[in-house]
Amino acid sequence: MEIRDYCLKEQNTLWEESRRLDNPHQVYVDLSQKLYDTKLSLLDHGGQM
């Protein structure tokens, strides 16, 4: 129940445009340079680091 309550609380912090199921607002998300480099490294090494 504690996790459920936390999730509901956090869900209420999202904009209504993002929560609606019909025609939701799309948010562009980009990777930081460090995360992008990590992603490339993982792809180059087949997930083996």
CHARMM-style PDB file with segment names, atoms N, HN, CA, C and O in Angstrom:
ATOM      1  N   MET     1       0.823  -1.196   0.000  1.00  0.00      PROA
ATOM      2  CA  MET     1       0.000   0.000   0.000  1.00  0.00      PROA
ATOM      3  C   MET     1       0.866   1.258   0.000  1.00  0.00      PROA
ATOM      4  O   MET     1       0.486   2.288  -0.557  1.00  0.00      PROA
ATOM      5  N   GLU     2       2.030   1.160   0.630  1.00  0.00      PROA
ATOM      6  HN  GLU     2       2.339   0.323   1.082  1.00  0.00      PROA
ATOM      7  CA  GLU     2       2.922   2.316   0.680  1.00  0.00      PROA
ATOM      8  C   GLU     2       3.414   2.682  -0.728  1.00  0.00      PROA
ATOM      9  O   GLU     2       3.486   3.859  -1.082  1.00  0.00      PROA
ATOM     10  N   ILE     3       3.748   1.669  -1.517  1.00  0.00      PROA
ATOM     11  HN  ILE     3       3.689   0.713  -1.229  1.00  0.00      PROA
ATOM     12  CA  ILE     3       4.212   1.913  -2.883  1.00  0.00      PROA
ATOM     13  C   ILE     3       3.079   2.491  -3.723  1.00  0.00      PROA
ATOM     14  O   ILE     3       3.293   3.408  -4.516  1.00  0.00      PROA
ATOM     15  N   ARG     4       1.890   1.959  -3.550  1.00  0.00      PROA
ATOM     16  HN  ARG     4       1.716   1.214  -2.906  1.00  0.00      PROA
ATOM     17  CA  ARG     4       0.717   2.449  -4.282  1.00  0.00      PROA
ATOM     18  C   ARG     4       0.482   3.916  -3.975  1.00  0.00      PROA
ATOM     19  O   ARG     4       0.266   4.713  -4.887  1.00  0.00      PROA
ATOM     20  N   ASP     5       0.523   4.278  -2.707  1.00  0.00      PROA
ATOM     21  HN  ASP     5       0.699   3.630  -1.967  1.00  0.00      PROA
ATOM     22  CA  ASP     5       0.299   5.662  -2.305  1.00  0.00      PROA
ATOM     23  C   ASP     5       1.374   6.585  -2.891  1.00  0.00      PROA
ATOM     24  O   ASP     5       1.080   7.689  -3.349  1.00  0.00      PROA
ATOM     25  N   TYR     6       2.608   6.115  -2.866  1.00  0.00      PROA
ATOM     26  HN  TYR     6       2.847   5.218  -2.495  1.00  0.00      PROA
ATOM     27  CA  TYR     6       3.706   6.907  -3.431  1.00  0.00      PROA
ATOM     28  C   TYR     6       3.483   7.134  -4.928  1.00  0.00      PROA
ATOM     29  O   TYR     6       3.647   8.250  -5.421  1.00  0.00      PROA
ATOM     30  N   CYS     7       3.110   6.073  -5.648  1.00  0.00      PROA
ATOM     31  HN  CYS     7       2.977   5.166  -5.248  1.00  0.00      PROA
ATOM     32  CA  CYS     7       2.886   6.185  -7.094  1.00  0.00      PROA
ATOM     33  C   CYS     7       1.747   7.148  -7.414  1.00  0.00      PROA
ATOM     34  O   CYS     7       1.855   7.955  -8.338  1.00  0.00      PROA
ATOM     35  N   LEU     8       0.674   7.068  -6.668  1.00  0.00      PROA
ATOM     36  HN  LEU     8       0.585   6.412  -5.918  1.00  0.00      PROA
ATOM     37  CA  LEU     8      -0.442   7.985  -6.886  1.00  0.00      PROA
ATOM     38  C   LEU     8      -0.033   9.424  -6.626  1.00  0.00      PROA
ATOM     39  O   LEU     8      -0.423  10.330  -7.362  1.00  0.00      PROA
ATOM     40  N   LYS     9       0.749   9.632  -5.580  1.00  0.00      PROA
ATOM     41  HN  LYS     9       1.065   8.896  -4.982  1.00  0.00      PROA
ATOM     42  CA  LYS     9       1.227  10.974  -5.258  1.00  0.00      PROA
ATOM     43  C   LYS     9       2.096  11.516  -6.392  1.00  0.00      PROA
ATOM     44  O   LYS     9       1.938  12.660  -6.817  1.00  0.00      PROA
ATOM     45  N   GLU    10       3.013  10.682  -6.872  1.00  0.00      PROA
ATOM     46  HN  GLU    10       3.142   9.752  -6.527  1.00  0.00      PROA
ATOM     47  CA  GLU    10       3.904  11.097  -7.959  1.00  0.00      PROA
ATOM     48  C   GLU    10       3.140  11.305  -9.267  1.00  0.00      PROA
ATOM     49  O   GLU    10       3.455  12.218 -10.030  1.00  0.00      PROA
ATOM     50  N   GLN    11       2.158  10.478  -9.522  1.00  0.00      PROA
ATOM     51  HN  GLN    11       1.903   9.737  -8.902  1.00  0.00      PROA
ATOM     52  CA  GLN    11       1.351  10.610 -10.734  1.00  0.00      PROA
ATOM     53  C   GLN    11       0.647  11.965 -10.759  1.00  0.00      PROA
ATOM     54  O   GLN    11       0.481  12.561 -11.823  1.00  0.00      PROA
ATOM     55  N   ASN    12       0.244  12.437  -9.621  1.00  0.00      PROA
ATOM     56  HN  ASN    12       0.379  11.953  -8.756  1.00  0.00      PROA
ATOM     57  CA  ASN    12      -0.445  13.722  -9.545  1.00  0.00      PROA
ATOM     58  C   ASN    12       0.471  14.907  -9.794  1.00  0.00      PROA
ATOM     59  O   ASN    12      -0.003  16.033  -9.944  1.00  0.00      PROA
ATOM     60  N   THR    13       1.783  14.669  -9.841  1.00  0.00      PROA
ATOM     61  HN  THR    13       2.168  13.754  -9.720  1.00  0.00      PROA
ATOM     62  CA  THR    13       2.716  15.760 -10.137  1.00  0.00      PROA
ATOM     63  C   THR    13       2.889  15.962 -11.647  1.00  0.00      PROA
ATOM     64  O   THR    13       3.459  16.963 -12.081  1.00  0.00      PROA
ATOM     65  N   LEU    14       2.394  15.008 -12.445  1.00  0.00      PROA
ATOM     66  HN  LEU    14       1.931  14.194 -12.092  1.00  0.00      PROA
ATOM     67  CA  LEU    14       2.507  15.118 -13.900  1.00  0.00      PROA
ATOM     68  C   LEU    14       1.444  16.064 -14.445  1.00  0.00      PROA
ATOM     69  O   LEU    14       0.349  16.169 -13.891  1.00  0.00      PROA
ATOM     70  N   TRP    15       1.771  16.743 -15.520  1.00  0.00      PROA
ATOM     71  HN  TRP    15       2.661  16.658 -15.970  1.00  0.00      PROA
ATOM     72  CA  TRP    15       0.811  17.631 -16.168  1.00  0.00      PROA
ATOM     73  C   TRP    15      -0.342  16.805 -16.720  1.00  0.00      PROA
ATOM     74  O   TRP    15      -0.154  15.665 -17.146  1.00  0.00      PROA
ATOM     75  N   GLU    16      -1.507  17.375 -16.706  1.00  0.00      PROA
ATOM     76  HN  GLU    16      -1.659  18.301 -16.360  1.00  0.00      PROA
ATOM     77  CA  GLU    16      -2.703  16.710 -17.239  1.00  0.00      PROA
ATOM     78  C   GLU    16      -2.489  16.326 -18.708  1.00  0.00      PROA
ATOM     79  O   GLU    16      -2.951  15.271 -19.145  1.00  0.00      PROA
ATOM     80  N   GLU    17      -1.798  17.169 -19.463  1.00  0.00      PROA
ATOM     81  HN  GLU    17      -1.423  18.025 -19.109  1.00  0.00      PROA
ATOM     82  CA  GLU    17      -1.547  16.890 -20.878  1.00  0.00      PROA
ATOM     83  C   GLU    17      -0.746  15.597 -21.066  1.00  0.00      PROA
ATOM     84  O   GLU    17      -0.879  14.923 -22.087  1.00  0.00      PROA
ATOM     85  N   SER    18       0.074  15.261 -20.092  1.00  0.00      PROA
ATOM     86  HN  SER    18       0.182  15.808 -19.262  1.00  0.00      PROA
ATOM     87  CA  SER    18       0.882  14.051 -20.174  1.00  0.00      PROA
ATOM     88  C   SER    18       0.146  12.825 -19.672  1.00  0.00      PROA
ATOM     89  O   SER    18       0.453  11.703 -20.076  1.00  0.00      PROA
ATOM     90  N   ARG    19      -0.821  13.033 -18.796  1.00  0.00      PROA
ATOM     91  HN  ARG    19      -1.069  13.945 -18.468  1.00  0.00      PROA
ATOM     92  CA  ARG    19      -1.538  11.892 -18.189  1.00  0.00      PROA
ATOM     93  C   ARG    19      -2.716  11.413 -19.012  1.00  0.00      PROA
ATOM     94  O   ARG    19      -3.125  10.258 -18.888  1.00  0.00      PROA
ATOM     95  N   ARG    20      -3.268  12.274 -19.848  1.00  0.00      PROA
ATOM     96  HN  ARG    20      -2.935  13.212 -19.949  1.00  0.00      PROA
ATOM     97  CA  ARG    20      -4.478  11.872 -20.582  1.00  0.00      PROA
ATOM     98  C   ARG    20      -4.160  10.762 -21.580  1.00  0.00      PROA
ATOM     99  O   ARG    20      -3.065  10.714 -22.140  1.00  0.00      PROA
ATOM    100  N   LEU    21      -5.107   9.889 -21.791  1.00  0.00      PROA
ATOM    101  HN  LEU    21      -5.996   9.928 -21.336  1.00  0.00      PROA
ATOM    102  CA  LEU    21      -4.925   8.755 -22.692  1.00  0.00      PROA
ATOM    103  C   LEU    21      -5.250   9.116 -24.133  1.00  0.00      PROA
ATOM    104  O   LEU    21      -4.663   8.553 -25.057  1.00  0.00      PROA
ATOM    105  N   ASP    22      -6.172  10.043 -24.337  1.00  0.00      PROA
ATOM    106  HN  ASP    22      -6.648  10.501 -23.586  1.00  0.00      PROA
ATOM    107  CA  ASP    22      -6.531  10.503 -25.679  1.00  0.00      PROA
ATOM    108  C   ASP    22      -5.683  11.720 -26.029  1.00  0.00      PROA
ATOM    109  O   ASP    22      -5.714  12.734 -25.331  1.00  0.00      PROA
ATOM    110  N   ASN    23      -4.925  11.606 -27.120  1.00  0.00      PROA
ATOM    111  HN  ASN    23      -4.900  10.782 -27.686  1.00  0.00      PROA
ATOM    112  CA  ASN    23      -4.093  12.706 -27.596  1.00  0.00      PROA
ATOM    113  C   ASN    23      -3.152  13.248 -26.517  1.00  0.00      PROA
ATOM    114  O   ASN    23      -3.186  14.442 -26.222  1.00  0.00      PROA
ATOM    115  N   PRO    24      -2.317  12.395 -25.926  1.00  0.00      PROA
ATOM    116  CA  PRO    24      -1.403  12.873 -24.883  1.00  0.00      PROA
ATOM    117  C   PRO    24      -0.341  13.795 -25.470  1.00  0.00      PROA
ATOM    118  O   PRO    24       0.045  13.656 -26.631  1.00  0.00      PROA
ATOM    119  N   HSD    25       0.116  14.714 -24.677  1.00  0.00      PROA
ATOM    120  HN  HSD    25      -0.197  14.827 -23.734  1.00  0.00      PROA
ATOM    121  CA  HSD    25       1.184  15.620 -25.075  1.00  0.00      PROA
ATOM    122  C   HSD    25       2.479  14.820 -25.139  1.00  0.00      PROA
ATOM    123  O   HSD    25       2.785  14.069 -24.213  1.00  0.00      PROA
ATOM    124  N   GLN    26       3.242  14.970 -26.215  1.00  0.00      PROA
ATOM    125  HN  GLN    26       2.994  15.580 -26.967  1.00  0.00      PROA
ATOM    126  CA  GLN    26       4.501  14.243 -26.350  1.00  0.00      PROA
ATOM    127  C   GLN    26       5.636  15.119 -25.834  1.00  0.00      PROA
ATOM    128  O   GLN    26       5.706  16.309 -26.142  1.00  0.00      PROA
ATOM    129  N   VAL    27       6.508  14.527 -25.059  1.00  0.00      PROA
ATOM    130  HN  VAL    27       6.451  13.560 -24.809  1.00  0.00      PROA
ATOM    131  CA  VAL    27       7.640  15.236 -24.481  1.00  0.00      PROA
ATOM    132  C   VAL    27       8.913  14.675 -25.090  1.00  0.00      PROA
ATOM    133  O   VAL    27       9.134  13.464 -25.071  1.00  0.00      PROA
ATOM    134  N   TYR    28       9.747  15.550 -25.629  1.00  0.00      PROA
ATOM    135  HN  TYR    28       9.566  16.533 -25.645  1.00  0.00      PROA
ATOM    136  CA  TYR    28      11.010  15.131 -26.216  1.00  0.00      PROA
ATOM    137  C   TYR    28      12.036  14.959 -25.094  1.00  0.00      PROA
ATOM    138  O   TYR    28      12.226  15.857 -24.275  1.00  0.00      PROA
ATOM    139  N   VAL    29      12.682  13.815 -25.066  1.00  0.00      PROA
ATOM    140  HN  VAL    29      12.527  13.085 -25.732  1.00  0.00      PROA
ATOM    141  CA  VAL    29      13.696  13.532 -24.060  1.00  0.00      PROA
ATOM    142  C   VAL    29      14.992  13.203 -24.790  1.00  0.00      PROA
ATOM    143  O   VAL    29      14.990  12.433 -25.750  1.00  0.00      PROA
ATOM    144  N   ASP    30      16.080  13.777 -24.343  1.00  0.00      PROA
ATOM    145  HN  ASP    30      16.082  14.402 -23.563  1.00  0.00      PROA
ATOM    146  CA  ASP    30      17.371  13.549 -24.974  1.00  0.00      PROA
ATOM    147  C   ASP    30      18.334  12.950 -23.957  1.00  0.00      PROA
ATOM    148  O   ASP    30      18.137  13.098 -22.751  1.00  0.00      PROA
ATOM    149  N   LEU    31      19.365  12.280 -24.437  1.00  0.00      PROA
ATOM    150  HN  LEU    31      19.525  12.160 -25.417  1.00  0.00      PROA
ATOM    151  CA  LEU    31      20.375  11.689 -23.564  1.00  0.00      PROA
ATOM    152  C   LEU    31      21.477  12.705 -23.285  1.00  0.00      PROA
ATOM    153  O   LEU    31      21.848  13.488 -24.159  1.00  0.00      PROA
ATOM    154  N   SER    32      21.991  12.683 -22.069  1.00  0.00      PROA
ATOM    155  HN  SER    32      21.689  12.047 -21.359  1.00  0.00      PROA
ATOM    156  CA  SER    32      23.162  13.488 -21.766  1.00  0.00      PROA
ATOM    157  C   SER    32      24.343  12.896 -22.536  1.00  0.00      PROA
ATOM    158  O   SER    32      24.283  11.750 -22.982  1.00  0.00      PROA
ATOM    159  N   GLN    33      25.399  13.664 -22.690  1.00  0.00      PROA
ATOM    160  HN  GLN    33      25.448  14.595 -22.328  1.00  0.00      PROA
ATOM    161  CA  GLN    33      26.569  13.163 -23.425  1.00  0.00      PROA
ATOM    162  C   GLN    33      27.149  11.925 -22.744  1.00  0.00      PROA
ATOM    163  O   GLN    33      27.536  10.968 -23.415  1.00  0.00      PROA
ATOM    164  N   LYS    34      27.208  11.944 -21.415  1.00  0.00      PROA
ATOM    165  HN  LYS    34      26.894  12.721 -20.871  1.00  0.00      PROA
ATOM    166  CA  LYS    34      27.757  10.800 -20.682  1.00  0.00      PROA
ATOM    167  C   LYS    34      26.909   9.544 -20.904  1.00  0.00      PROA
ATOM    168  O   LYS    34      27.452   8.459 -21.113  1.00  0.00      PROA
ATOM    169  N   LEU    35      25.596   9.688 -20.860  1.00  0.00      PROA
ATOM    170  HN  LEU    35      25.156  10.570 -20.691  1.00  0.00      PROA
ATOM    171  CA  LEU    35      24.714   8.539 -21.074  1.00  0.00      PROA
ATOM    172  C   LEU    35      24.788   8.057 -22.517  1.00  0.00      PROA
ATOM    173  O   LEU    35      24.758   6.854 -22.776  1.00  0.00      PROA
ATOM    174  N   TYR    36      24.882   8.990 -23.449  1.00  0.00      PROA
ATOM    175  HN  TYR    36      24.906   9.968 -23.239  1.00  0.00      PROA
ATOM    176  CA  TYR    36      25.013   8.622 -24.860  1.00  0.00      PROA
ATOM    177  C   TYR    36      26.302   7.837 -25.096  1.00  0.00      PROA
ATOM    178  O   TYR    36      26.301   6.836 -25.812  1.00  0.00      PROA
ATOM    179  N   ASP    37      27.400   8.295 -24.493  1.00  0.00      PROA
ATOM    180  HN  ASP    37      27.400   9.109 -23.911  1.00  0.00      PROA
ATOM    181  CA  ASP    37      28.675   7.586 -24.621  1.00  0.00      PROA
ATOM    182  C   ASP    37      28.590   6.185 -24.023  1.00  0.00      PROA
ATOM    183  O   ASP    37      29.134   5.237 -24.588  1.00  0.00      PROA
ATOM    184  N   THR    38      27.920   6.050 -22.899  1.00  0.00      PROA
ATOM    185  HN  THR    38      27.478   6.821 -22.440  1.00  0.00      PROA
ATOM    186  CA  THR    38      27.732   4.739 -22.276  1.00  0.00      PROA
ATOM    187  C   THR    38      26.920   3.830 -23.180  1.00  0.00      PROA
ATOM    188  O   THR    38      27.235   2.649 -23.326  1.00  0.00      PROA
ATOM    189  N   LYS    39      25.884   4.374 -23.780  1.00  0.00      PROA
ATOM    190  HN  LYS    39      25.628   5.333 -23.661  1.00  0.00      PROA
ATOM    191  CA  LYS    39      25.054   3.599 -24.692  1.00  0.00      PROA
ATOM    192  C   LYS    39      25.875   3.090 -25.868  1.00  0.00      PROA
ATOM    193  O   LYS    39      25.794   1.914 -26.224  1.00  0.00      PROA
ATOM    194  N   LEU    40      26.668   3.980 -26.476  1.00  0.00      PROA
ATOM    195  HN  LEU    40      26.734   4.935 -26.187  1.00  0.00      PROA
ATOM    196  CA  LEU    40      27.514   3.567 -27.597  1.00  0.00      PROA
ATOM    197  C   LEU    40      28.520   2.505 -27.185  1.00  0.00      PROA
ATOM    198  O   LEU    40      28.760   1.550 -27.924  1.00  0.00      PROA
ATOM    199  N   SER    41      29.099   2.667 -26.026  1.00  0.00      PROA
ATOM    200  HN  SER    41      28.904   3.442 -25.425  1.00  0.00      PROA
ATOM    201  CA  SER    41      30.067   1.697 -25.528  1.00  0.00      PROA
ATOM    202  C   SER    41      29.423   0.328 -25.345  1.00  0.00      PROA
ATOM    203  O   SER    41      30.010  -0.693 -25.704  1.00  0.00      PROA
ATOM    204  N   LEU    42      28.232   0.311 -24.795  1.00  0.00      PROA
ATOM    205  HN  LEU    42      27.756   1.141 -24.503  1.00  0.00      PROA
ATOM    206  CA  LEU    42      27.527  -0.962 -24.600  1.00  0.00      PROA
ATOM    207  C   LEU    42      27.182  -1.612 -25.941  1.00  0.00      PROA
ATOM    208  O   LEU    42      27.289  -2.829 -26.097  1.00  0.00      PROA
ATOM    209  N   LEU    43      26.772  -0.793 -26.897  1.00  0.00      PROA
ATOM    210  HN  LEU    43      26.685   0.195 -26.770  1.00  0.00      PROA
ATOM    211  CA  LEU    43      26.446  -1.342 -28.218  1.00  0.00      PROA
ATOM    212  C   LEU    43      27.695  -1.873 -28.921  1.00  0.00      PROA
ATOM    213  O   LEU    43      27.650  -2.916 -29.572  1.00  0.00      PROA
ATOM    214  N   ASP    44      28.815  -1.147 -28.787  1.00  0.00      PROA
ATOM    215  HN  ASP    44      28.851  -0.299 -28.258  1.00  0.00      PROA
ATOM    216  CA  ASP    44      30.067  -1.578 -29.415  1.00  0.00      PROA
ATOM    217  C   ASP    44      30.577  -2.887 -28.822  1.00  0.00      PROA
ATOM    218  O   ASP    44      31.162  -3.713 -29.523  1.00  0.00      PROA
ATOM    219  N   HSD    45      30.350  -3.066 -27.527  1.00  0.00      PROA
ATOM    220  HN  HSD    45      29.875  -2.395 -26.957  1.00  0.00      PROA
ATOM    221  CA  HSD    45      30.873  -4.250 -26.846  1.00  0.00      PROA
ATOM    222  C   HSD    45      29.806  -5.327 -26.656  1.00  0.00      PROA
ATOM    223  O   HSD    45      30.028  -6.293 -25.926  1.00  0.00      PROA
ATOM    224  N   GLY    46      28.672  -5.172 -27.293  1.00  0.00      PROA
ATOM    225  HN  GLY    46      28.492  -4.387 -27.885  1.00  0.00      PROA
ATOM    226  CA  GLY    46      27.621  -6.167 -27.186  1.00  0.00      PROA
ATOM    227  C   GLY    46      27.109  -6.340 -25.772  1.00  0.00      PROA
ATOM    228  O   GLY    46      26.688  -7.433 -25.393  1.00  0.00      PROA
ATOM    229  N   GLY    47      27.140  -5.255 -24.971  1.00  0.00      PROA
ATOM    230  HN  GLY    47      27.481  -4.367 -25.279  1.00  0.00      PROA
ATOM    231  CA  GLY    47      26.673  -5.330 -23.587  1.00  0.00      PROA
ATOM    232  C   GLY    47      27.727  -5.849 -22.632  1.00  0.00      PROA
ATOM    233  O   GLY    47      27.475  -5.931 -21.430  1.00  0.00      PROA
ATOM    234  N   GLN    48      28.910  -6.205 -23.137  1.00  0.00      PROA
ATOM    235  HN  GLN    48      29.114  -6.139 -24.114  1.00  0.00      PROA
ATOM    236  CA  GLN    48      29.999  -6.725 -22.304  1.00  0.00      PROA
ATOM    237  C   GLN    48      30.967  -5.587 -21.990  1.00  0.00      PROA
ATOM    238  O   GLN    48      31.596  -5.046 -22.900  1.00  0.00      PROA
ATOM    239  N   MET    49      31.092  -5.223 -20.740  1.00  0.00      PROA
ATOM    240  HN  MET    49      30.581  -5.662 -20.002  1.00  0.00      PROA
ATOM    241  CA  MET    49      32.038  -4.161 -20.366  1.00  0.00      PROA
ATOM    242  C   MET    49      33.097  -4.708 -19.451  1.00  0.00      PROA
ATOM    243  OT1 MET    49      33.986  -3.970 -19.025  1.00  0.00      PROA
TER     244      MET     49
END
